Amino acid sequence: MVSEGVTSVVGGNDGDNGTSGQGGPYVSYVFRRAASVPSTPTNPAGTYAAPVPPATPAQWYDGPPAGTAALYMSKNIYTVSGGPGST
């Protein structure tokens, strides 16, 4: 059996704040269950802040939905500038 504990340390000085880094791309994975290969999801208004295609009407979700039909996944890369990088 492993025993874990928490130790508090008092004292010391805060260090300097670091510099802000560059924003990297955001990779969005969406999932859909279907009996046949579905069309590729689109989200022309998608942005870095809101990259996931809407679930309705396309039925694509940000996690695997429940069900027994074949599971399909689509990947989209968003950049900080706002638009999709690739589908």
N, C-alpha and C positions, 0 to 999 in steps of 0.2 A: 504494500500500500504506500502511496506517495502522499506526503503531507505538504500542504502549501500554506504559506502564511504571508501576511502583509506587514511590511516594516515601514514605519513613518520616519522620514528624515527631516530634521529641522535645521535651518541655517543655510548659508550660502547666498549668493547673489544671482539675480536673474541675468541671463546673457543678453546680448544684442539681438534684435529681431533680424531675421534673414531677409533676403531680397525676394520679391515676388518672381515666380517662375513663369514660363510661357505656358499658355493653355494648350493642351494637347488635343488630339482628335477624340471624339466620343464614338464608341462602337455600340450600335444598337442591334440587339438580336430580337426578332419577333417570331412567334410560333402560331401554327394553325393546324388543326386536324381536318382531314378531308379524304374522301374516297378516291379522288383523282388529283393529279398535280394541279394546284391552284395557280392563278396568275400572280406575278410578282407584285407585292404591295407597293403602293406609291404614297407619298406624302409631300406633295409639291410645296406645301407651306411649312414643312418641317424645319426646325432650327436646332442649333446646338442645345438650347434650353428646353425644347420640346420635341425630341427626335422620334418618339414612338408613333407609328401610324395609328389613327383612331381604330378602335375595335369594330365600329359599325360604320359602313356596311361591310367592310372587307373581311371582318372576322379574324384579324390578326391580333395577337396578344403579346404582352411583354414577358410572359411565362408560358410554359406548356399547359394548354387547357386539358381538362379531364376528358376522357373518352377512349374509344378503342380504335378509331380510324387511324390511318397512317399519320404520323406527325411530320410536318414540314417546318423548316426554319429559313428565315431570310436575314441577311446581315446588311447593315447600312452604316457607313462611316460619315460622321458629321465633323466639320471643322469649326473652330471658334468663329470664323467669319460668317457662319450661319447656314450655309447650304450643304446638302448631302455631298460627300466626297465620292462615293461610289455605291452602287447597289449590288 
